[in-house]
């Protein structure tokens, strides 16, 4: 089986959920005999070809997104067509937020192949919520409806649409019917581990709240900042922030003016990040726009409970015995949930066992390959003339 991943959500030189997904996918495919060839095509600062385990990763020189310079957008259709023609995939997986399904269908019109889309980002709420705050509900409703129409157009040429969480599945299944299927993501249990017992005395007297993720508007960081201020009026806590993005300057100003906070910048996916997770006492995820929440699984695998907004992917992942769900956009409730989780030592003891039982990358990619094989056996059915 020759598989090609084509996505514009990959962050060249950065970190993010799609980067992690592709890395772990390449790692798994390297040990799977059924995958003869795995190609990854993503945007980058320049044209490159490199190895990722046994996979080949091509970056296509692409412009930065106007409102977010950390993201680049694939625009060179001819270069993508050339790469697809050269690698001759049996199946192509794209992200659903862009026109790549149409491009792939057109590029492969001489030898049609099944197209799979992974719904990594939910654009309707991503765009509508900020507009509600600025312009009110009427403008936000129009923007959300437009985003839904755009997403429907992007997904039209796809044979299958994959979602990671039940929440997103429920939103899409009414319009896509049998076309949508849930594939939960996983976590690298060998990489993310709890701190060894002998090191437990090294913990700081102030419980550490950890945030790992993009520093961008959709992550609702002001909720976390205000929640931390409220917490420090009640007791002694510390906050560590990991990531990079458009709100970096705002984050740095918050750290400069708020005692017991620390901003460490972006830490690449790997050992150093895993070690930092293991030093935390709770992970905070205030975002209302998570389609899944890989950082939740990474924290739980490290034995760290999680407090997240009660919306989107976290509602699937967080059980009461491993964390808490807070009212979206409410810093008071978020602070209350952080304090409650930090006061309950029993939650940390159950985190890793919960993830071990329910989530792993091997389960994710085994299910993914089954979907691929079924599509290949059935052949492509979506329209080509797009």
C-alpha positions as CSV (number, residue, x, y, z in Angstrom):
1,X,0.0,0.0,0.0
2,X,1.4,3.4,-1.0
3,X,0.0,6.2,1.2
4,X,0.3,10.0,0.8
5,X,-0.4,12.5,3.5
6,X,-1.1,16.0,2.1
7,X,-1.8,18.7,4.7
8,X,-1.4,22.5,5.1
9,X,-1.7,22.3,8.9
10,X,1.8,21.1,9.4
11,X,4.1,23.8,11.0
12,X,7.5,23.8,9.4
13,X,10.1,24.1,12.1
14,X,7.4,24.3,14.8
15,X,5.2,22.0,16.9
16,X,1.5,21.1,16.8
17,X,-1.0,18.3,16.9
18,X,-0.7,17.6,13.1
19,X,3.1,17.5,13.4
20,X,2.8,14.9,16.2
21,X,0.2,12.9,14.3
22,X,2.4,12.7,11.2
23,X,5.5,11.9,13.2
24,X,3.9,9.0,15.1
25,X,2.2,7.8,11.9
26,X,5.6,7.6,10.2
27,X,7.0,5.8,13.2
28,X,4.2,3.2,13.1
29,X,4.4,2.7,9.3
30,X,8.1,2.0,9.5
31,X,7.3,-1.2,11.4
32,X,4.2,-2.2,9.4
33,X,4.9,-4.5,6.4
34,X,1.6,-3.6,4.7
35,X,2.8,0.0,4.0
36,X,5.3,-0.1,1.2
37,X,5.6,3.6,0.8
38,X,4.6,6.6,2.9
39,X,4.9,10.1,1.5
40,X,4.2,13.4,3.4
41,X,3.7,16.7,1.5
42,X,3.5,19.8,3.7
43,X,4.1,23.6,3.4
44,X,7.6,24.9,4.3
45,X,10.0,27.8,4.1
46,X,11.6,26.2,1.1
47,X,11.5,23.1,-1.1
48,X,13.1,20.2,0.7
49,X,13.1,16.4,0.8
50,X,14.0,14.6,4.0
51,X,13.5,11.2,5.7
52,X,11.1,10.7,8.7
53,X,11.8,7.1,9.8
54,X,11.1,5.2,6.5
55,X,8.7,7.9,5.2
56,X,9.6,10.7,2.8
57,X,8.7,14.2,3.8
58,X,8.5,16.9,1.2
59,X,8.1,20.5,2.1
60,X,6.8,22.8,-0.6
61,X,7.9,26.4,-0.5
62,X,4.7,28.2,0.7
63,X,3.7,31.7,1.8
64,X,2.9,32.5,5.4
65,X,-0.7,33.0,6.5
66,X,-1.5,36.7,6.7
67,X,-3.0,36.6,10.2
68,X,-0.6,33.9,11.6
69,X,2.9,33.9,10.3
70,X,3.7,30.6,12.0
71,X,1.4,28.8,9.6
72,X,2.1,28.5,5.9
73,X,-0.5,27.7,3.1
74,X,0.1,25.3,0.3
75,X,-0.4,27.3,-2.9
76,X,1.8,25.7,-5.6
77,X,-0.7,23.4,-7.2
78,X,1.7,22.4,-10.0
79,X,4.4,21.4,-7.5
80,X,1.9,19.3,-5.6
81,X,0.6,17.7,-8.8
82,X,4.2,16.9,-9.8
83,X,4.9,15.2,-6.5
84,X,1.6,13.2,-6.5
85,X,2.3,12.0,-10.1
86,X,5.9,11.0,-9.1
87,X,5.0,9.0,-5.9
88,X,1.8,7.4,-7.4
89,X,-0.1,6.8,-4.2
90,X,-2.8,4.2,-3.8
91,X,-4.6,6.5,-1.3
92,X,-4.3,10.1,-0.3
93,X,-5.2,11.6,3.1
94,X,-5.7,15.4,3.3
95,X,-6.8,17.8,6.0
96,X,-10.3,19.1,5.6
97,X,-9.7,22.8,6.2
98,X,-8.4,23.6,2.7
99,X,-8.9,22.8,-1.0
100,X,-6.5,19.9,-1.0
101,X,-9.2,17.3,-1.6
102,X,-10.1,19.1,-4.8
103,X,-6.5,19.5,-5.8
104,X,-5.7,15.8,-5.1
105,X,-8.8,14.7,-7.1
106,X,-7.8,16.8,-10.0
107,X,-4.1,15.8,-9.9
108,X,-5.1,12.1,-9.9
109,X,-7.9,12.3,-12.5
110,X,-6.0,9.9,-14.9
111,X,-5.7,7.3,-12.1
112,X,-8.3,8.0,-9.5
113,X,-7.5,6.9,-5.9
114,X,-9.5,7.0,-2.7
115,X,-9.4,10.3,-0.8
116,X,-9.6,10.5,3.0
117,X,-9.9,13.7,5.0
118,X,-9.0,14.1,8.6
119,X,-11.0,16.8,10.4
120,X,-8.2,18.3,12.5
121,X,-9.7,21.8,13.0
122,X,-13.3,23.0,13.3
123,X,-13.4,26.2,11.4
124,X,-17.0,27.2,12.1
125,X,-16.4,27.8,15.8
126,X,-12.8,28.9,15.2
127,X,-14.0,31.9,13.2
128,X,-17.4,32.6,14.8
129,X,-16.5,32.9,18.4
130,X,-14.0,35.8,18.0
131,X,-16.5,37.6,15.8
132,X,-19.2,37.3,18.5
133,X,-17.0,39.2,20.9
134,X,-16.2,42.0,18.4
135,X,-19.4,42.4,16.3
136,X,-22.2,40.5,18.1
137,X,-24.2,37.4,17.4
138,X,-25.6,38.4,13.9
139,X,-22.2,38.8,12.3
140,X,-20.9,35.6,14.1
141,X,-23.9,33.6,12.8
142,X,-23.3,34.7,9.2
143,X,-19.6,33.9,9.5
144,X,-20.4,30.4,11.1
145,X,-22.8,29.6,8.3
146,X,-20.3,30.6,5.7
147,X,-17.6,28.5,7.4
148,X,-19.9,25.5,7.3
149,X,-20.5,26.0,3.5
150,X,-16.8,26.3,2.9
151,X,-16.1,23.1,4.9
152,X,-18.8,21.2,3.0
153,X,-17.2,22.3,-0.3
154,X,-13.7,21.2,1.0
155,X,-15.1,17.8,1.9
156,X,-17.2,17.2,-1.2
157,X,-14.6,15.2,-3.2
158,X,-13.6,13.0,-0.2
159,X,-14.6,9.3,0.1
160,X,-14.3,9.3,3.9
161,X,-14.0,12.0,6.6
162,X,-12.3,11.0,9.8
163,X,-12.8,12.8,13.2
164,X,-11.0,12.2,16.4
165,X,-13.7,12.9,18.9
166,X,-17.4,12.0,19.5
167,X,-18.2,15.7,19.9
168,X,-17.1,16.6,16.3
169,X,-18.6,13.3,15.0
170,X,-22.0,14.4,16.3
171,X,-21.7,17.8,14.6
172,X,-20.8,16.3,11.2
173,X,-22.7,13.0,11.0
174,X,-26.1,14.8,10.4
175,X,-24.7,16.3,7.2
176,X,-22.2,13.7,6.1
177,X,-24.1,10.5,7.2
178,X,-22.0,7.4,6.4
179,X,-19.1,9.4,5.1
180,X,-17.8,10.3,8.6
181,X,-16.0,7.9,10.9
182,X,-14.4,8.4,14.3
183,X,-10.7,7.5,14.8
184,X,-9.5,8.6,18.3
185,X,-5.8,9.7,18.4
186,X,-3.2,8.2,20.7
187,X,-0.2,8.9,22.8
188,X,3.4,7.6,22.9
189,X,3.5,5.7,26.2
190,X,7.2,5.1,26.0
191,X,8.0,8.8,25.7
192,X,5.5,10.3,28.2
193,X,6.0,8.7,31.6
194,X,5.5,9.8,35.3
195,X,8.3,11.1,37.3
196,X,10.2,8.2,39.0
197,X,9.1,7.8,42.7
198,X,12.5,8.6,44.0
199,X,12.3,12.1,42.5
200,X,9.0,13.0,44.2
201,X,10.8,14.9,47.0
202,X,12.2,17.2,44.4
203,X,8.8,18.7,43.6
204,X,8.4,22.4,44.4
205,X,6.4,23.6,47.3
206,X,4.2,25.5,44.9
207,X,2.0,23.2,42.8
208,X,2.8,23.7,39.1
209,X,0.1,24.4,36.6
210,X,1.3,23.6,33.0
211,X,0.1,24.9,29.7
212,X,1.4,23.4,26.5
213,X,0.1,24.6,23.1
214,X,-0.2,27.4,20.6
215,X,-0.1,30.9,21.8
216,X,-3.1,32.0,19.7
217,X,-6.5,33.5,20.1
218,X,-8.4,30.3,19.7
219,X,-6.7,28.8,22.8
220,X,-8.5,31.2,25.1
221,X,-5.3,32.1,27.1
222,X,-6.9,35.1,28.9
223,X,-9.2,32.6,30.7
224,X,-6.1,30.8,32.0
225,X,-4.3,34.1,32.9
226,X,-7.2,35.4,34.9
227,X,-7.8,32.0,36.6
228,X,-4.2,31.9,37.7
229,X,-4.5,35.4,39.2
230,X,-7.6,34.3,41.1
231,X,-5.8,31.1,42.3
232,X,-2.8,33.1,43.7
233,X,-5.2,35.1,45.8
234,X,-6.2,31.9,47.6
235,X,-2.9,30.1,47.9
236,X,0.6,29.5,46.5
237,X,0.8,28.2,42.9
238,X,3.1,28.5,39.9
239,X,2.3,28.5,36.2
240,X,4.6,27.3,33.4
241,X,3.7,28.2,29.8
242,X,5.1,26.3,26.8
243,X,4.5,27.2,23.1
244,X,4.8,29.9,20.5
245,X,2.4,31.8,18.3
246,X,0.8,35.2,17.5
247,X,0.1,35.9,21.2
248,X,3.7,35.5,22.3
249,X,4.2,39.2,23.2
250,X,0.9,39.2,25.2
251,X,2.1,36.0,27.0
252,X,5.5,37.6,27.8
253,X,3.8,40.7,29.2
254,X,1.6,38.6,31.4
255,X,4.7,36.7,32.8
256,X,6.6,39.9,33.4
257,X,3.7,41.4,35.4
258,X,2.6,38.2,37.3
259,X,4.7,36.6,40.0
260,X,5.4,32.9,40.0
261,X,4.9,32.5,36.2
262,X,7.4,31.2,33.7
263,X,7.4,31.2,29.9
264,X,9.9,28.8,28.4
265,X,9.1,29.2,24.7
266,X,8.4,26.4,22.2
267,X,9.8,23.0,23.2
268,X,9.9,20.4,20.4
269,X,8.0,17.2,20.7
270,X,10.4,14.8,22.4
271,X,12.2,13.9,25.6
272,X,12.6,17.4,27.0
273,X,8.9,18.1,26.6
274,X,8.0,14.8,28.2
275,X,10.3,15.5,31.2
276,X,8.5,18.9,31.7
277,X,5.1,17.2,31.7
278,X,6.3,14.9,34.5
279,X,7.3,17.8,36.7
280,X,3.8,19.3,36.6
281,X,0.9,18.9,39.0
282,X,-1.9,19.7,36.6
283,X,-2.3,20.5,32.9
284,X,-4.5,23.5,32.0
285,X,-6.3,23.6,28.6
286,X,-8.8,26.5,28.4
287,X,-9.4,26.3,24.6
288,X,-13.0,25.9,23.4
289,X,-11.9,24.8,19.9
290,X,-10.1,21.5,20.5
291,X,-11.2,18.8,18.0
292,X,-9.4,16.3,20.2
293,X,-6.7,17.4,22.6
294,X,-3.4,15.4,22.2
295,X,-1.8,17.4,25.1
296,X,-4.5,15.9,27.4
297,X,-3.3,12.3,26.6
298,X,0.4,13.3,26.9
299,X,-0.3,14.8,30.4
300,X,-2.3,11.8,31.6
301,X,0.4,9.4,30.3
302,X,2.9,11.3,32.5
303,X,0.6,10.8,35.5
304,X,-0.7,14.5,35.4
305,X,-4.4,15.2,35.8
306,X,-6.0,17.8,33.5
307,X,-8.5,20.7,33.7
308,X,-10.0,21.6,30.4
309,X,-13.0,23.6,28.9
310,X,-16.1,21.5,28.8
311,X,-16.5,21.6,25.0
312,X,-15.1,19.8,22.0
313,X,-12.6,17.0,22.3
314,X,-11.9,17.2,26.0
315,X,-15.5,16.1,26.8
316,X,-14.6,12.7,25.3
317,X,-11.2,12.4,27.0
318,X,-11.6,13.6,30.5
319,X,-13.3,11.3,33.1
320,X,-13.9,12.7,36.6
321,X,-11.3,10.5,38.1
322,X,-8.4,11.9,35.9
323,X,-9.3,15.6,35.9
324,X,-12.2,18.1,35.6
325,X,-14.1,20.1,32.9
326,X,-14.7,23.8,33.5
327,X,-17.4,26.1,32.1
328,X,-16.0,27.4,28.7
329,X,-14.8,31.0,28.9
330,X,-15.3,31.2,32.7
331,X,-12.0,32.0,34.6
332,X,-13.7,31.7,38.0
333,X,-14.9,28.2,37.4
334,X,-11.6,27.3,35.7
335,X,-9.7,28.4,38.8
336,X,-12.1,26.4,41.1
337,X,-11.6,23.3,39.0
338,X,-7.8,23.7,39.1
339,X,-7.8,24.1,42.9
340,X,-10.1,21.1,43.3
341,X,-7.9,18.8,41.1
342,X,-4.7,20.0,42.8
343,X,-6.2,19.1,46.2
344,X,-7.1,15.6,45.1
345,X,-4.0,13.4,45.0
346,X,-5.9,10.3,44.0
347,X,-6.5,11.6,40.4
348,X,-2.8,11.5,39.5
349,X,-2.6,7.9,40.5
350,X,-5.2,6.9,38.0
351,X,-4.2,8.9,35.0
352,X,-1.7,6.6,33.3
353,X,-3.7,3.5,33.8
354,X,-6.7,5.2,32.2
355,X,-4.7,6.2,29.1
356,X,-3.0,2.8,28.9
357,X,-6.4,1.1,28.7
358,X,-8.1,3.4,26.2
359,X,-5.6,5.2,24.0
360,X,-2.5,4.3,22.0
361,X,-1.1,5.2,18.6
362,X,-1.1,1.5,17.6
363,X,-4.9,1.4,18.1
364,X,-5.2,4.6,16.1
365,X,-3.2,3.5,13.1
366,X,-4.5,-0.1,13.1
367,X,-8.1,1.3,12.7
368,X,-6.8,3.9,10.1
369,X,-5.2,1.1,8.0
370,X,-8.5,-0.9,8.2
371,X,-10.4,2.1,6.8
372,X,-7.7,2.5,4.1
373,X,-8.0,-1.1,3.1
374,X,-11.8,-1.0,2.9
375,X,-11.7,2.0,0.7
376,X,-9.1,0.5,-1.6
377,X,-11.2,-2.7,-1.9
378,X,-14.2,-0.6,-2.7
379,X,-12.5,1.9,-5.0
380,X,-13.2,5.7,-5.3
381,X,-16.8,6.9,-5.6
382,X,-16.6,10.7,-5.1
383,X,-17.0,13.1,-8.0
384,X,-13.9,13.9,-9.9
385,X,-14.7,17.0,-11.9
386,X,-14.1,19.5,-9.2
